[in-house]
Structure formats: C-alpha cells, structure tokens
C-alpha cells in the first residue's frame, strides 16, 4: 500500500488541501464560520438537493437500461459484438461539452425532435438524465458484464434442475455473485453524475446547477474562493460517507466464486425471448448511443456550402497559421501519449491498491478503499487549480513537465482500475494460493500462476477504462495542459469558446476525430483479450 498511499497524498490530498486552505485561511487565521454561512444560504441548499436527487435517479436509470446489455455482452455471441462493445464505450471518453452540444442538437431548439415531432427537452431535467445514461452506459456494461461472463452458468443450471424457476435461480445464484460488480458500477455512475459539470451547464441552463457547476461559477466567474472551498469540502465529505457505507456493505457480500473462461459461456441466442432481448438491446444502443454520435458526425460535415470536408481542412489550416488551435494530428498524438502514460500509472497504482485491499483487513484499509474513489467525487476544477499552486517549486516543480497531465488523468483512472479488479481478486479462492505455497511457489510465482490467469481479463478491462477516461478527461487537463501541447478535449473546448459557424464545425470535426481514435483504441483492446481456450482457468 505504500506507493498508492504516497501517490494519493502527493497528487490528490496535498493539492485539494492547499485550495481549501487558501479559501478558508486569512491573515487573521482560519475562518471556519464561513462553512455555516455558506450552508445556510438557500441557493446553496437548492444546489445540494438537486445534485443529490439527480445523481440517484441517473444511477437507477443507468442500471435499469444497461444491465440487460451487460447480460447480452456476457452470455450472447453474435456478429459485430466486439465492434459494438467499442461503440458503446465511445461516449464515455467524449468531452462533456461535446456531448452536451450533441444532445442539444438532438433534443433542443431546431433539433431533431423539434423538427420531427415538435417537442424539445433542453433546459429540462430529462435532457440531463438522458445524457447521464448516455455517458455511463459503458460503466455498467463493462464492469458488470466483465464478471458476468466469467461466472459458471452451470451453477444456475444446477439450481433449475433442483426445481428453481428461471428467475428464482437467477435471483438466488447469479445476482448475489454479481452484487459486488453491480454495486461498484452503481457507485462509479453515482460519483460521475454527482459531480456532473458540462452536461448540466449546457443542457440544464441557469435553472439547474450541481456542486461542480457551482464551484466553477464561484471560482471562475465570481472569484469567491472561500465559497468554492466550502463547496469542495461538502463534496469531499459527502463522497467519503457514501464510499464508507458502500465499502462496508459490499465487502459482506463478496465470496469466492467459480470463475471460468468467458469464451465458454457465450452462445448464440436461443428462442424468441433471447432474440427479442438482443433486439431490444440493439435498439437501445441505436437510439441512445448511435443517434447522438451520428448527429455529432453529421455536424462535422455540414458546412455552409453543403456536405464536405471543409471543417477538417480548416483545422489543418488553423494549426499551420499559428493560431491557438494546433493541427488535429498533433492534438491526437498529445492525447494518445498522455493517455498511454496515464494508463500505465493507473494500472500500477490501482493494481497495487487492489492487491493490498484483497490481502489486508482493518479500518485503515477500509478507509483507504473509500479514499481511492474520492477523485471521482471531488471537483476537477479544484484538482486542476491545486496542481498549479502546489507543484510549482522544487523538489516537485512539474508545471513545465509533460508528465503533469498524465498524473492528473491517472487520478481519475485509478478508481476504475481498483473497482474493476477488486471483485475478481476477492473472488479468487485463497486455497489456490495456499496450495501453490505448499508446493514451494514463491509469493510472486503464486500470483503469476494463480491470480494473474484469473484476473487478466479484468486487468484488460481496467486498462480500457483508464485509457478511455484519460482520453476524454477535461476538467483538470484544461488548467494544466501547455498551450502548445493541448489534448483533443482541450482543443475542442477552445473552439467551442469562440463564436461562429466555422469554429463550431471545427469543434465537431475534432470531436469526431476523438471519437474515432477512441473507437479504434478500444477495438484493438478487445482484440488483445486473453486467448480463448476451452474449460476453466
């Protein structure tokens, strides 16, 4: 646990504490009375209430819509499955401002629904909820589906042979085994929607604001750092309590599972019911995922002179004329380089943390389990500002170093690595390690021969999540990325911040490039899954 603890202490706790300290400490000392003053404001109470209930509703809707897809990806085999899996994950890496704009074009004024049926959803909470499901659909599909594919279906079949109905067998056998993965996915979805920023700001209008939006408003627009510091503390405290409860409840349900080769559990759909389920999932993906992405691509080609590559050519021109937007290929290379480095860091830190949480127990370990998830619930604005004011002098003067961006991105990737690997690691029967030790295997060899074959699929899924999150990370990166080395999300935000049809079209073109890069990367990852062999691991 030493390296993960040190990493979070230096690159998370220190920057956040510095921001809070600057906001609440003056020449006269600490101003803790400011906390009660901020909490007593009616507008802040409204922000807290909206932030909470919309996150709960978004999480429930995401689980209801995505769990059938998790089953389909885990148990069914059909043509185009790997491509579809990559398509489902693409929205998760798109910048929130881009997805908000795509949904605005879909359900806003003069959008697709307005033109065809005469109704619009912009400035309503329904647009926000739909966009949140769009974002987090892949979290449930990949987290729950990854474990579901490794569960031995013969256990459920045995229950049915003993007289249990199909639903009763699933409820008593499969659901308890999936509970840790479902809880982990629900937690990640809740944290992302609790700290939602770009979606709420674009689709909600002035009527809706989450804590993240309010922190940004207090910091960037009103320059009220004390209020922003209090809101950051509230967000931090709420996340700590939620994660503590989650760790306590999920740990009690995790047991050793019978894990098998996932290639042996998938089959072609059988019967009308299974084909109907597959068709329903494909229809959901088409309407919820593909349609908004299609609007995004269509906008990138829709120039004033008709459909063409004008916006893409303008991007190349803008990069070569010395304006603040770099050439697309350079932004792509920056994003890939940063994402690869962030993924390596996240796998190292998250893998060590997950292994420690599996082997150790006690209150300190449980507290660290919750701490690992806090970067998902703390304002990215706070983390970005914290990096700038803390990592600016020896021995950690990193303001001009390219590694600063991957470090910030890895903070968001580590929780995904831990939550993806932890249920599978805890499901490994400890007697297998003990048997290896009795036979003379060293701890490292026991891990290599016993744990690694069982968790390598989860490791690849974790790498995919970390890479995807790093590609689309925007909140902290926008503050620390160098002007001459922007990532694709930062370049998109710069274009969206400038008025004019040309800038908007260029932003859509860059977003399409980001989407294609993500889809290609995830497709390669799917090809690199463990070799398909028959039988159990």
Secondary structure, 3 states (H helix, E strand, C coil): CHHHHHHHHHHHHHHHHHHHHHHHEECCEECCHHHHHHHCCHHHHHHHHHHHHHHHHHHHHHHHHHHHHHHHHHHECCCCHHHHHHHHHHHHHCCHHHHHHHHHHHHCCCCHHHHHHCCCCCCCHHHHHHHHHHHHHHHHHHHHHHHHCCECHHHHHHHHHCCCCHHHHHHHHHHHHHHHHHHHHHHHHHHHHHCCCHHHHHHHHHHCCCHHHHHHHHHHHCCCHHHHHHHHHHHHHHHHHHHHHHHHHHHHHCCCCCECCHHHCCECCCHHHHHHHHHHHHHHHHHHHHHHHHHHHHHHHEECCEECCHHHHHHHHHHHCCCCCCCHHHHHHHHHHHHHHHHHHHHHHHHHHHHHHHHCCCHHHHHHHHHCCHHHCCCHHHHHHHHHHHCEECCEECCCCCHHHHHHHHHHHHHHHHHHHHHHHHHCCHHHHHHHHHCCCCHHHHHHHHHHHHHHHHHHHHHHHHHHHHHHCCCCHHHHCCCCCCCHHHHHHHHHCCCCHHHHHHHHHHHHHHHHHHHHHHHHHHHCCCCCCCCCC
